[in-house]
Amino acid sequence: MFEELWYQGGLFFLLAGVLPLIIASLTGLIVGILQAATQIQEQTTSFLLKTSSAVVVLIFIGPTLQTKFGEIYFLALKLFNG
């Protein structure tokens, strides 16, 4: 039972933390390549696009995160309350 809680917590971490980080990193890479190709070195463009892409990913996976968090919550309640 405790292993299931760890598994669900790790899956929640991957969805909530790593997925937006990967998308933001890929967006930063693409923007960096385009900035190098066009020789435009504006710092705010890269920051704005990376932040926006991470927010969009979190908006799209929000319902899944809510469901996963609910599962983890009820699993923890069942585990610790007996």
Buried (B, 14 or more C-beta within 10 A) or exposed (E): EEEEBEEBBEEBEEBBEEBBEEBBEEBBEBBEEEBEEEEEEEEEEBEEBBEEBBEEBBEEBEEEBEEBBEBBEEBBEEEEEE
